[in-house]
Amino acid sequence: MRHLLLFWLGVCLTSTAWAGAPSRPLPLPEAGIPDPARLVLPVSALTVVEGGTASFSVALSRDPFVPVTVTVERTDGDEDLTVREGASLTFDSATWSTPQQVVLAAAKDADSEDGTATFTLSAPYLESRTVIATEADQDPLAPVFTTVPVTQAVVAAPYRLVVHAKGRPAATYALRTAPPGMSLDALGHLTWTPSQTGEVDVAVVASNGQQPDAELAFRLVVGRDQPPVARITAPFEGARVPAGWADYSCGCADDVGCVSAEFWVDGQRLQTQEGPGPSYSFGGAPGRWDTTGLAPGEHLLYVLVTDTLGQQASSVIMVCVACPEPDAGTATDGGTLPRGDDEGDDVVACGCGAGALAPAVWTVLGLLGLRARRRRS
């Protein structure tokens, strides 16, 4: 009987194919409870001008089949923000998709701060939703600076700072104390290119007709450009790199900023990545270094980074491409090449002089060092 039943099911499922219909089985409808209705709100936050109102709409995502009452109430925040209209909304099979309005009001108050409040919309068996309302205070407000100034600058490198002061009405800016050549536009963009080292005092004043004016005063220390610091971040010194796609990346730290990184393998420059950094990757993203063209064995990786003013720094490591893993039963050093105390800055005690690659390694290092010295001179 069991075999007969299975045979009958097979005939039923494949009968459409015999009749010329597509042989791919048709999907069966999923049985179960339909998705519950959800509250639909076009916004999650809005601004209410002090003394005025603002509104948002509410609807349901589907027919609730039975009447649903949605309540709207302030559950946290400034008591000056209230529900003026729409504290209770009813939806049924005829009105579930029609948006209904909730009107919030912001009462006038004595302070000059922008208050906030959280309003929660809830209904039985529905997931609650919240709306954050912010009161836009209209009372005049004397300016107050919110900017934290950068107090370090570099000779011959443009110094830029955007100053901002909170106030009503919006503030205008002026330089009260400044070194020669420093400028400040109406939007608060401060620019200057130092020509010598030393310390200078800067004072910016913000005013909007309300007293007192605000002042941002600071001392700017100007120093000479320092060379960048380069470091190969992937792979690590002595790593076993698989044949195929691998990560070849570096970092560049500088007092002004970096502009490019060159990627070298065994004395050949393969690629230059340009941009502000501080991270660079071969191919523009991690994992885009194709090692299939390299012979199995040790290889020298070298990166050369350049900062905004043309100073350079390098980092070099040795890796092993497509090297077999050591046998589990033999005494080995754990699968890494010999290395020194420096992790990626110099080749120290790496065993480079023991193999056939040694002459090439030291030749490459000498040429790259000479090239870097010529650029700095």
C-alpha positions in Angstrom: 0.0 0.0 0.0 2.9 2.4 0.9 4.6 1.8 -2.5 1.3 2.4 -4.3 0.8 5.7 -2.5 4.3 6.9 -3.5 3.7 5.9 -7.1 0.4 7.8 -7.2 2.1 11.0 -5.8 4.8 10.7 -8.4 2.2 10.5 -11.2 0.3 13.5 -9.9 3.4 15.7 -9.6 4.7 14.9 -13.1 1.3 14.8 -15.0 1.7 18.5 -16.0 4.9 17.6 -17.8 3.2 14.9 -19.8 0.5 17.4 -20.8 3.1 19.8 -22.3 3.4 22.2 -19.4 6.8 23.3 -18.1 8.6 20.5 -16.1 9.8 22.8 -13.3 7.5 22.3 -10.3 5.2 25.2 -9.4 5.7 26.8 -6.0 3.1 25.9 -3.5 1.5 28.8 -1.4 2.9 29.1 2.1 0.3 28.4 4.8 0.3 30.3 8.0 -0.7 33.6 9.6 -0.4 36.7 7.4 2.1 39.4 8.4 0.7 41.6 11.1 -0.1 45.2 10.4 2.6 47.8 11.1 2.5 51.5 11.8 3.6 53.5 8.8 5.3 56.8 9.5 7.1 58.9 6.9 9.4 60.6 9.5 11.2 59.6 12.6 12.1 63.2 13.7 10.8 66.7 13.1 11.3 70.3 14.2 8.6 72.4 15.8 9.2 76.2 15.9 8.7 77.7 19.4 5.1 79.0 19.5 4.1 77.0 16.5 3.1 73.5 15.3 4.3 70.7 13.1 2.6 67.6 11.9 3.3 64.1 10.6 1.1 61.4 9.2 0.2 57.9 10.4 -1.3 54.9 8.5 -1.2 51.1 8.7 0.6 48.7 6.4 -2.4 46.4 5.8 -6.0 45.8 6.7 -6.2 45.1 10.5 -9.6 43.3 10.0 -10.8 44.8 13.3 -10.7 48.4 14.4 -7.4 49.5 15.9 -6.8 52.5 18.1 -3.4 54.2 18.0 -2.4 56.4 20.9 0.2 59.2 20.7 1.8 60.5 23.8 5.0 62.2 25.0 7.1 59.6 26.9 10.3 61.6 27.5 11.7 65.1 27.2 10.7 68.8 27.2 7.2 69.4 28.5 6.8 72.4 26.3 6.3 69.9 23.4 2.8 68.4 23.4 0.3 66.6 21.2 -2.3 69.2 20.0 -4.2 67.0 17.6 -4.3 63.2 16.9 -3.6 61.9 20.4 -6.0 59.0 19.5 -6.3 57.6 15.9 -8.7 54.8 14.8 -8.1 52.6 11.8 -10.4 49.9 10.3 -10.8 47.9 7.1 -12.0 51.0 5.3 -9.5 53.6 6.6 -6.3 51.6 7.3 -4.4 53.0 4.3 -5.6 56.6 4.6 -3.0 58.7 6.5 -4.2 60.5 9.6 -2.4 63.6 11.0 -0.7 64.1 14.3 -0.1 67.8 15.2 2.6 68.7 17.8 2.9 72.1 19.4 5.8 73.9 21.1 4.9 76.4 23.8 6.8 79.6 24.3 9.2 79.5 27.2 11.6 81.8 29.0 14.8 80.0 28.1 16.8 80.2 24.8 17.5 76.5 24.5 16.2 74.1 21.9 14.3 71.4 23.8 13.6 67.8 22.6 11.0 65.3 23.4 10.1 61.7 22.4 6.6 60.8 21.3 5.6 57.1 21.3 2.9 55.7 19.0 1.4 52.4 20.3 -1.6 50.1 19.6 -2.6 46.7 20.9 -0.6 43.9 19.2 1.4 46.4 17.0 5.0 47.3 17.4 5.4 50.8 18.9 7.1 53.6 16.9 8.8 56.8 18.2 9.2 60.3 16.8 11.8 62.7 18.1 10.6 66.3 18.2 13.0 69.3 18.5 11.8 72.7 19.6 13.4 75.5 17.5 13.7 78.4 20.0 13.2 81.8 18.5 14.6 83.9 21.3 17.7 86.0 20.5 20.9 84.2 21.7 24.4 85.7 22.1 27.0 83.8 20.2 29.0 81.0 21.8 31.9 79.3 20.0 31.7 75.6 19.5 35.0 75.2 17.7 38.1 73.4 19.2 41.0 75.0 17.4 44.0 73.1 16.0 47.1 74.6 17.6 49.9 73.0 15.5 51.0 74.2 12.1 53.9 73.5 9.7 56.1 75.9 7.7 55.0 76.1 4.0 51.9 74.0 4.6 48.5 75.6 4.4 46.8 75.9 7.8 43.0 75.7 7.7 40.4 76.0 10.4 36.6 76.4 10.2 35.3 78.4 13.2 31.6 78.3 14.3 29.6 80.1 16.9 26.1 79.2 17.9 23.7 82.1 18.2 20.5 83.8 17.0 20.6 85.5 14.6 23.6 83.9 12.9 27.0 85.4 13.9 29.5 87.1 11.7 33.3 86.7 12.2 36.3 89.0 12.4 40.0 88.6 13.2 41.0 90.6 16.3 44.6 89.2 16.5 46.4 87.5 13.7 49.8 87.1 12.1 50.5 88.7 8.7 48.8 86.9 5.8 46.1 85.1 7.8 42.5 85.6 6.4 39.0 84.8 7.6 35.9 84.8 5.3 32.3 85.4 6.2 31.6 81.7 6.6 34.3 81.3 9.2 37.0 79.7 7.1 40.4 80.6 8.5 43.5 80.1 6.3 47.2 80.9 6.6 50.5 79.6 5.2 53.3 80.0 7.7 56.7 81.1 6.4 58.8 80.5 9.5 58.8 78.6 12.8 57.6 80.1 16.0 54.5 80.9 18.0 51.7 83.3 17.0 48.5 84.4 18.8 45.2 84.2 17.1 41.8 85.7 18.2 38.5 85.4 16.3 35.5 87.4 17.4 31.8 86.4 16.7 29.0 89.0 16.9 25.3 89.0 16.1 24.0 92.1 17.9 23.5 90.3 21.2 25.9 90.9 24.0 28.4 89.8 24.8 30.4 89.0 21.7 32.2 85.7 21.7 36.0 85.4 21.3 38.0 82.3 20.3 41.7 82.9 21.3 44.5 80.4 21.0 48.3 80.2 20.4 49.5 78.5 17.2 52.8 76.7 17.3 54.6 76.5 13.9 57.2 73.9 13.4 59.2 72.4 10.5 57.7 69.6 8.5 58.6 66.1 9.9 59.1 63.2 7.5 56.2 60.7 7.4 56.3 57.3 9.1 55.6 54.3 6.9 54.6 50.8 8.0 53.6 47.7 6.0 50.4 46.5 7.7 49.8 43.4 5.6 51.2 40.9 5.2 53.4 40.7 8.3 57.1 40.2 8.5 57.9 36.5 7.7 54.4 35.7 6.7 53.6 32.7 4.4 51.6 34.3 1.6 49.4 31.9 -0.5 49.6 31.8 -4.3 46.7 33.8 -5.5 45.0 36.9 -4.1 46.6 38.4 -1.0 46.5 41.6 1.0 49.4 44.1 0.5 48.7 47.3 2.5 50.5 50.0 4.4 49.9 53.0 6.6 51.3 56.5 6.5 51.4 58.9 9.5 52.4 62.5 9.0 52.1 65.9 10.7 50.6 67.5 7.6 49.3 64.6 5.5 50.3 61.9 3.0 49.7 62.0 -0.7 50.9 58.7 -2.1 52.3 55.2 -1.5 54.5 53.1 -3.9 54.3 49.3 -3.8 57.5 47.4 -4.7 58.2 43.7 -4.9 61.8 42.4 -5.3 63.1 45.8 -6.4 60.4 46.5 -9.0 57.8 49.2 -8.5 54.5 47.6 -9.4 52.0 50.4 -8.4 51.5 53.8 -7.0 48.4 54.6 -5.0 47.5 58.3 -4.6 45.3 60.0 -2.0 45.4 61.4 1.5 45.7 58.1 3.3 46.5 57.3 6.0 45.9 53.7 4.7 46.9 52.4 1.2 46.3 49.0 -0.4 47.7 47.5 -3.5 44.9 47.5 -6.1 43.0 50.1 -4.1 41.5 47.7 -1.6 42.7 44.9 0.6 43.1 41.5 -1.0 43.9 42.7 -4.6 47.6 41.6 -4.8 47.9 38.8 -7.3 50.9 36.6 -6.3 50.5 33.9 -9.0 53.3 35.4 -11.1 55.8 35.1 -8.3 58.1 32.0 -7.9 57.6 30.1 -4.7 60.0 31.2 -2.0 61.2 34.4 -0.3 60.3 37.8 -1.7 61.1 41.4 -0.6 58.2 43.8 -0.1 59.0 47.5 0.0 56.7 50.6 0.3 57.6 54.2 -0.2 55.2 56.9 1.1 55.3 60.6 0.3 53.9 63.5 2.4 52.3 66.8 1.3 55.7 68.6 1.2 57.5 65.8 -0.6 59.3 64.1 2.3 59.4 60.3 2.1 59.7 57.3 4.3 59.8 53.5 3.6 59.1 50.2 5.1 60.5 46.8 4.1 59.7 43.2 5.0 60.4 39.6 3.8 57.6 37.1 3.1 57.5 33.6 1.7 55.1 33.1 -1.2 53.5 29.6 -1.8 55.8 28.1 0.8 54.7 24.7 2.1 53.7 24.4 5.7 56.2 22.5 7.9 55.4 18.8 8.7 53.6 18.5 11.9 56.0 15.8 13.2 59.2 17.8 12.6 60.8 20.4 15.0 60.3 23.7 13.3 60.0 27.4 14.3 56.3 27.5 13.9 56.2 28.5 10.2 57.6 32.0 10.1 60.8 33.4 8.7 63.6 34.7 11.0 63.0 38.3 12.1 64.5 41.0 14.3 63.1 43.3 16.9 61.8 45.8 14.3 58.4 44.7 13.0 58.4 46.0 9.4 60.7 49.0 9.4 64.0 47.4 8.6 65.3 44.0 7.6 67.2 42.9 10.7 68.4 39.4 11.5 66.1 37.9 8.8 68.6 35.4 7.4 68.8 37.3 4.2 72.5 36.6 3.9 72.0 32.8 4.1 70.1 32.2 0.8 70.6 32.8 -2.9 68.4 35.9 -2.7 70.8 37.8 -0.4 72.8 39.7 -3.0 69.7 40.9 -4.7 68.1 42.0 -1.4 71.1 44.1 -0.4 71.4 45.6 -3.9 67.8 46.6 -3.9 68.0 48.2 -0.4 71.1 50.1 -1.5 69.5 51.5 -4.6 66.3 52.4 -2.8 68.2 54.2 -0.1 70.2 56.1 -2.6 67.0 57.1 -4.4 65.4 58.4 -1.2 68.5 60.4 -0.3 68.6 62.0 -3.7 64.9 63.0 -3.4 65.5 64.6 0.0 68.5 66.5 -1.2 
